[in-house]
């Protein structure tokens, strides 16, 4: 079984060599299904990174995976083909990978960003991907949608293709924290999920969606 996982830092790490404290939910999926993980998310990336880079590159290399897990991030991230980490957290908190691009991104966020426009673009892009891309998937491919943040409440979109899982991954990542950071760039937990329990929770949701897919899409 080939499983493609597409999105941001909530799905970017399968395992770290020598890290034995807990197993990531992605490693649990790989082990449970004896699967080949053919793609992982990219830290800090936008939904456009999924649509224009991650998924097309995976499709070209492996064809349609048996399972596609999409983790949809926030609406405010900037797409760049080479510097794929442009977002509010990285641009204002981390050293620049390219000073000119970093400066341009800061100026965009400070002077040009329009929340209403971002929400409209977000819903339009998801609708395009759903109707024009996902609708053409083989019937044998299972499509799972998750959300990095509570964006699904703000930019509400009802998927026509695939199974949607809520609440957001950041909700689980922050659960029980005295001072939730909601995907802080300083969070060192693998995929932002610290400990076995949180990884088991995400794994169980995805496993349920895969195992009961036909029933759930009805």
N, C-alpha and C positions, 0 to 999 in steps of 0.2 A: 504494500500500500504506500503510495506517495501522498504526503501531506504538505501543502504549501501554507505558510503562515505569513501574512502580509500586514504591515503596519509600522508602528513606532517602537519606542523603548519598552512598551508593555509586552512586546513579543519578540525581542531581539536576541535573547540569550538562551541557548538550549542547555548548556552546562559550562562550568569553568573547571579546568583541570586542577585537581587537588582540593576543590571545594566540596567537602563531604558533610557539611552541616545539614543541608536539606536538598531535596531534589526539586528542580523547577517543574512547573506544570507541563512545560514543553517536553522535558525529558520523560515525564510520566506518560504523556501521550505516545511518544516514540516507543517506549518500552511496552506499554499495554497493547498496542496494535502491531508491534514488531514493524514499525513504519520507517520509511525513509523521509526525513524532513528535508524538503527540496528548497525551501526558502525561509528566511527569518526576517523580522522587521528591521528597520534602520532607525537608530536613536535620533530623536528630534525631528523626524521627517514629517511631511504633510500628507494629506490624502492624495494629492497629485503625484507624489512619489510612488504610492501604491499603484495608481492607475496608469501612469506614464512610464515607470521604470520597473518596479518590483514585479508586477504581474506579467507584463509583456516579456521580460527577460526570462522568467520562469517558464512561461508558455513556450517560448522558443527552444529552451534547453530540454524540457521534460514533457512537453505536451500538457494536457489538462490533468492536474493532480486528481487523485481519487477524492480528496477532501481539500477544500479551500477555506481557510480560516482568516477572515478579514477583521482587523482591529482598527476601527475608524477613530482617528485622533481629532483634535479641536479644529475649529474653522479659521483660526488666526495665523496659521503657519504659512511661511513663504516657500514656494517651490524654487529650487535651483538644481540643475542637473549634476553639478560637481560638488557644491557645498550643500549637503542635504540636511543640515541641522539648523536652519534658520527659523527661530521662533522667539517668543518674548523672553523665555527663560534663558536661552543660550546667548542671545544677542546682547542682553543687558547684564549678564552675570559671568560669562566665560570669556577668556582671552580670544581675540579674533583669529580665525584661521586665514582670513584674507581681510586686511584693514579696510580696503575700499568697499568690499561687499558688506562687511559688518557695518560700516558707516552708512551705506545706502539703506540697509535694513532698519537701522535705528531711526533714520530720517523718515522712512516710510511709516514706521509705527508711531512716531511722534507727530507727524504732520499730515499723513494721507489716509491712514486706516479708518475705515467706516464700518462699524459693527453690522449695521443693517445690510450693507452690500455683501459683507463676508457671509452672513447667514443665507442670503439669497443665492450666492454663488455655490455655497456648500450644498444646499438642497438640489440645485440644478445639476451639479456634478454627480451627486449620488443617484439622481433620477436617470441621468445619461448612462452611468455605469450599469445600473440595474436593468434598464430597458434595452440598451444597445449591446451590452457585453455579457452580462450574466444570463440574459434570456437565451443566448446562443450556446451556453454550456451544454455538454452532453448530459443526458438525464441521469447518467451513472455518477456524476460528480456531485458530492454533497457540499453545500455552501453554508457556512456559519458566519454570522455577523456579531461582533462584539464592539463595545465602545470604550475608548480610553478614558473619557471624562463624561460629565453629564450633558454633553452636547446633544444627545438624542432628545433631551427635553426641550432645549432651546430651538434647535433646527430639526424639528420633528419630521421624520420621514418613515413611511411604512414600506418595507421591502416587499416586492412582488416575488423575488427569487431568493430562496434560502430561509434559514431559521435565524431569528434574532434572539440574542441573550442579553438581558438586563438584570440588575443594575450595572453601572459602569465598573470597569476594572479599577479605576482610581478609588471608588467607594470601598472595594474590598482591600485595596492596598492601604488605605488610610484607617480602616476599621480598627478600633482599639488604641489608636495612637493618642497620646496626651496632647500633642501639637501636630495635627495632620499637615503634611507639606504638599499634598496633591501633586505628585510627580515633580518634586524638586530636582533641580539639576545636581543637587548635592546628595541625593539619595543613593546609597551604595547597594541596596538590596537588589538581587537579580530580578530583572523585569519589574522592579518596585514591590515585589511580594516577599516580605521577610517571613521566614519560617515555613514549616511543613503544612500547617493548617490552611493558610491562605492559598498556597499552591494546590493543595488537595481540593479546595473549594472550586477554583477555576477549572482544574482538571475534571472534576465531577460534572460541572455544567457542560463542558465541551463533550465529554464522553456521552452524556445523556442525549445531547443534540445529534451526535453521530449515530448512536445505537438506535434511536427512535426517530430517525429523520423522516421517514415516510409518513409516520403518524403526525409529526409536528408540522410539516408543511401543509397539511390539510386544514 
